[in-house]
Every structure is written in C-alpha cells, then in structure tokens.
Amino acid sequence: MFQLNDYAQHQASGRVGKVIGFGHQMLDSVYLPTLKVRITDSNALVSFLEDVSSAWVPMKG
C-alpha cells in the first residue's frame, strides 16, 4: 500500500517519482485504484504519471 510522499517506480517505463495523489480508473466495469506520481527523473518530459497501482513498485526515498 502506498502513502503520500512515498517513492514509486513504474514497472513498464522505469520512471521514478513521488506519490502525490490517488484516483481510480474503470476497466471492464470494475473500478481500479490508481496512483498519481510526480516524476523526479532529471530528463522527464512529463511532470506526472497516473496508472493503476499494480503497475507501480515501492522504492526507498
């Protein structure tokens, strides 16, 4: 379970950032929890990324 200000890495893209919020996404009529993460990579083109929470792994900050 993630909390605000935890660091997380996106499994597919490898991007790392800090959790700034939570949300949800509907997929096949089921609500899935999402994480909103501010990307902290030095060369990031996007400032944040949101994806289902299962797509993220915790990191030590």
Chimera marker file (.cmm) of the C-alpha trace (Angstrom):
<marker_set name="trace">
<marker id="1" x="0.000" y="0.000" z="0.000" r="1" g="1" b="0" radius="0.5"/>
<marker id="2" x="1.343" y="3.392" z="-0.980" r="1" g="1" b="0" radius="0.5"/>
<marker id="3" x="1.049" y="6.582" z="1.022" r="1" g="1" b="0" radius="0.5"/>
<marker id="4" x="1.517" y="10.203" z="0.013" r="1" g="1" b="0" radius="0.5"/>
<marker id="5" x="5.193" y="11.149" z="-0.460" r="1" g="1" b="0" radius="0.5"/>
<marker id="6" x="6.302" y="7.524" z="-0.936" r="1" g="1" b="0" radius="0.5"/>
<marker id="7" x="8.643" y="6.931" z="-3.855" r="1" g="1" b="0" radius="0.5"/>
<marker id="8" x="7.472" y="4.545" z="-6.574" r="1" g="1" b="0" radius="0.5"/>
<marker id="9" x="8.838" y="3.146" z="-9.825" r="1" g="1" b="0" radius="0.5"/>
<marker id="10" x="6.589" y="2.452" z="-12.812" r="1" g="1" b="0" radius="0.5"/>
<marker id="11" x="7.244" y="-1.128" z="-13.916" r="1" g="1" b="0" radius="0.5"/>
<marker id="12" x="6.670" y="-0.584" z="-17.642" r="1" g="1" b="0" radius="0.5"/>
<marker id="13" x="8.501" y="2.715" z="-18.172" r="1" g="1" b="0" radius="0.5"/>
<marker id="14" x="11.026" y="2.589" z="-15.324" r="1" g="1" b="0" radius="0.5"/>
<marker id="15" x="10.139" y="6.160" z="-14.316" r="1" g="1" b="0" radius="0.5"/>
<marker id="16" x="10.605" y="7.079" z="-10.657" r="1" g="1" b="0" radius="0.5"/>
<marker id="17" x="8.679" y="9.657" z="-8.690" r="1" g="1" b="0" radius="0.5"/>
<marker id="18" x="6.863" y="10.677" z="-5.530" r="1" g="1" b="0" radius="0.5"/>
<marker id="19" x="3.214" y="9.762" z="-4.885" r="1" g="1" b="0" radius="0.5"/>
<marker id="20" x="1.135" y="12.966" z="-4.933" r="1" g="1" b="0" radius="0.5"/>
<marker id="21" x="-2.381" y="11.548" z="-5.055" r="1" g="1" b="0" radius="0.5"/>
<marker id="22" x="-4.778" y="8.707" z="-5.645" r="1" g="1" b="0" radius="0.5"/>
<marker id="23" x="-7.584" y="8.113" z="-8.094" r="1" g="1" b="0" radius="0.5"/>
<marker id="24" x="-9.455" y="5.369" z="-9.905" r="1" g="1" b="0" radius="0.5"/>
<marker id="25" x="-9.950" y="4.043" z="-13.407" r="1" g="1" b="0" radius="0.5"/>
<marker id="26" x="-12.827" y="1.976" z="-14.751" r="1" g="1" b="0" radius="0.5"/>
<marker id="27" x="-11.791" y="-1.105" z="-16.711" r="1" g="1" b="0" radius="0.5"/>
<marker id="28" x="-14.291" y="-3.797" z="-17.747" r="1" g="1" b="0" radius="0.5"/>
<marker id="29" x="-16.919" y="-2.274" z="-15.425" r="1" g="1" b="0" radius="0.5"/>
<marker id="30" x="-14.569" y="-2.507" z="-12.418" r="1" g="1" b="0" radius="0.5"/>
<marker id="31" x="-13.047" y="0.459" z="-10.588" r="1" g="1" b="0" radius="0.5"/>
<marker id="32" x="-9.290" y="0.044" z="-10.160" r="1" g="1" b="0" radius="0.5"/>
<marker id="33" x="-7.230" y="2.247" z="-7.814" r="1" g="1" b="0" radius="0.5"/>
<marker id="34" x="-4.589" y="4.449" z="-9.430" r="1" g="1" b="0" radius="0.5"/>
<marker id="35" x="-1.545" y="6.351" z="-8.214" r="1" g="1" b="0" radius="0.5"/>
<marker id="36" x="-0.693" y="9.875" z="-9.326" r="1" g="1" b="0" radius="0.5"/>
<marker id="37" x="3.090" y="10.245" z="-9.230" r="1" g="1" b="0" radius="0.5"/>
<marker id="38" x="5.212" y="13.360" z="-9.789" r="1" g="1" b="0" radius="0.5"/>
<marker id="39" x="8.163" y="12.182" z="-11.873" r="1" g="1" b="0" radius="0.5"/>
<marker id="40" x="11.554" y="13.053" z="-10.390" r="1" g="1" b="0" radius="0.5"/>
<marker id="41" x="13.741" y="11.815" z="-13.268" r="1" g="1" b="0" radius="0.5"/>
<marker id="42" x="16.110" y="14.556" z="-14.365" r="1" g="1" b="0" radius="0.5"/>
<marker id="43" x="15.227" y="14.127" z="-18.067" r="1" g="1" b="0" radius="0.5"/>
<marker id="44" x="11.467" y="13.568" z="-17.698" r="1" g="1" b="0" radius="0.5"/>
<marker id="45" x="9.279" y="15.064" z="-20.432" r="1" g="1" b="0" radius="0.5"/>
<marker id="46" x="6.113" y="14.732" z="-18.353" r="1" g="1" b="0" radius="0.5"/>
<marker id="47" x="5.707" y="16.156" z="-14.877" r="1" g="1" b="0" radius="0.5"/>
<marker id="48" x="3.439" y="13.393" z="-13.556" r="1" g="1" b="0" radius="0.5"/>
<marker id="49" x="2.144" y="9.956" z="-14.466" r="1" g="1" b="0" radius="0.5"/>
<marker id="50" x="-1.048" y="8.178" z="-13.398" r="1" g="1" b="0" radius="0.5"/>
<marker id="51" x="-1.564" y="4.435" z="-13.725" r="1" g="1" b="0" radius="0.5"/>
<marker id="52" x="-3.201" y="1.572" z="-11.826" r="1" g="1" b="0" radius="0.5"/>
<marker id="53" x="-1.495" y="0.924" z="-8.507" r="1" g="1" b="0" radius="0.5"/>
<marker id="54" x="-0.454" y="-2.593" z="-9.551" r="1" g="1" b="0" radius="0.5"/>
<marker id="55" x="1.792" y="-1.015" z="-12.217" r="1" g="1" b="0" radius="0.5"/>
<marker id="56" x="3.971" y="0.600" z="-9.516" r="1" g="1" b="0" radius="0.5"/>
<marker id="57" x="6.558" y="-0.841" z="-7.151" r="1" g="1" b="0" radius="0.5"/>
<marker id="58" x="7.738" y="0.889" z="-3.971" r="1" g="1" b="0" radius="0.5"/>
<marker id="59" x="11.202" y="2.448" z="-3.822" r="1" g="1" b="0" radius="0.5"/>
<marker id="60" x="13.304" y="3.734" z="-0.982" r="1" g="1" b="0" radius="0.5"/>
<marker id="61" x="13.471" y="7.527" z="-0.992" r="1" g="1" b="0" radius="0.5"/>
<link id1="1" id2="2" r="1" g="1" b="0" radius="0.2"/>
<link id1="2" id2="3" r="1" g="1" b="0" radius="0.2"/>
<link id1="3" id2="4" r="1" g="1" b="0" radius="0.2"/>
<link id1="4" id2="5" r="1" g="1" b="0" radius="0.2"/>
<link id1="5" id2="6" r="1" g="1" b="0" radius="0.2"/>
<link id1="6" id2="7" r="1" g="1" b="0" radius="0.2"/>
<link id1="7" id2="8" r="1" g="1" b="0" radius="0.2"/>
<link id1="8" id2="9" r="1" g="1" b="0" radius="0.2"/>
<link id1="9" id2="10" r="1" g="1" b="0" radius="0.2"/>
<link id1="10" id2="11" r="1" g="1" b="0" radius="0.2"/>
<link id1="11" id2="12" r="1" g="1" b="0" radius="0.2"/>
<link id1="12" id2="13" r="1" g="1" b="0" radius="0.2"/>
<link id1="13" id2="14" r="1" g="1" b="0" radius="0.2"/>
<link id1="14" id2="15" r="1" g="1" b="0" radius="0.2"/>
<link id1="15" id2="16" r="1" g="1" b="0" radius="0.2"/>
<link id1="16" id2="17" r="1" g="1" b="0" radius="0.2"/>
<link id1="17" id2="18" r="1" g="1" b="0" radius="0.2"/>
<link id1="18" id2="19" r="1" g="1" b="0" radius="0.2"/>
<link id1="19" id2="20" r="1" g="1" b="0" radius="0.2"/>
<link id1="20" id2="21" r="1" g="1" b="0" radius="0.2"/>
<link id1="21" id2="22" r="1" g="1" b="0" radius="0.2"/>
<link id1="22" id2="23" r="1" g="1" b="0" radius="0.2"/>
<link id1="23" id2="24" r="1" g="1" b="0" radius="0.2"/>
<link id1="24" id2="25" r="1" g="1" b="0" radius="0.2"/>
<link id1="25" id2="26" r="1" g="1" b="0" radius="0.2"/>
<link id1="26" id2="27" r="1" g="1" b="0" radius="0.2"/>
<link id1="27" id2="28" r="1" g="1" b="0" radius="0.2"/>
<link id1="28" id2="29" r="1" g="1" b="0" radius="0.2"/>
<link id1="29" id2="30" r="1" g="1" b="0" radius="0.2"/>
<link id1="30" id2="31" r="1" g="1" b="0" radius="0.2"/>
<link id1="31" id2="32" r="1" g="1" b="0" radius="0.2"/>
<link id1="32" id2="33" r="1" g="1" b="0" radius="0.2"/>
<link id1="33" id2="34" r="1" g="1" b="0" radius="0.2"/>
<link id1="34" id2="35" r="1" g="1" b="0" radius="0.2"/>
<link id1="35" id2="36" r="1" g="1" b="0" radius="0.2"/>
<link id1="36" id2="37" r="1" g="1" b="0" radius="0.2"/>
<link id1="37" id2="38" r="1" g="1" b="0" radius="0.2"/>
<link id1="38" id2="39" r="1" g="1" b="0" radius="0.2"/>
<link id1="39" id2="40" r="1" g="1" b="0" radius="0.2"/>
<link id1="40" id2="41" r="1" g="1" b="0" radius="0.2"/>
<link id1="41" id2="42" r="1" g="1" b="0" radius="0.2"/>
<link id1="42" id2="43" r="1" g="1" b="0" radius="0.2"/>
<link id1="43" id2="44" r="1" g="1" b="0" radius="0.2"/>
<link id1="44" id2="45" r="1" g="1" b="0" radius="0.2"/>
<link id1="45" id2="46" r="1" g="1" b="0" radius="0.2"/>
<link id1="46" id2="47" r="1" g="1" b="0" radius="0.2"/>
<link id1="47" id2="48" r="1" g="1" b="0" radius="0.2"/>
<link id1="48" id2="49" r="1" g="1" b="0" radius="0.2"/>
<link id1="49" id2="50" r="1" g="1" b="0" radius="0.2"/>
<link id1="50" id2="51" r="1" g="1" b="0" radius="0.2"/>
<link id1="51" id2="52" r="1" g="1" b="0" radius="0.2"/>
<link id1="52" id2="53" r="1" g="1" b="0" radius="0.2"/>
<link id1="53" id2="54" r="1" g="1" b="0" radius="0.2"/>
<link id1="54" id2="55" r="1" g="1" b="0" radius="0.2"/>
<link id1="55" id2="56" r="1" g="1" b="0" radius="0.2"/>
<link id1="56" id2="57" r="1" g="1" b="0" radius="0.2"/>
<link id1="57" id2="58" r="1" g="1" b="0" radius="0.2"/>
<link id1="58" id2="59" r="1" g="1" b="0" radius="0.2"/>
<link id1="59" id2="60" r="1" g="1" b="0" radius="0.2"/>
<link id1="60" id2="61" r="1" g="1" b="0" radius="0.2"/>
</marker_set>
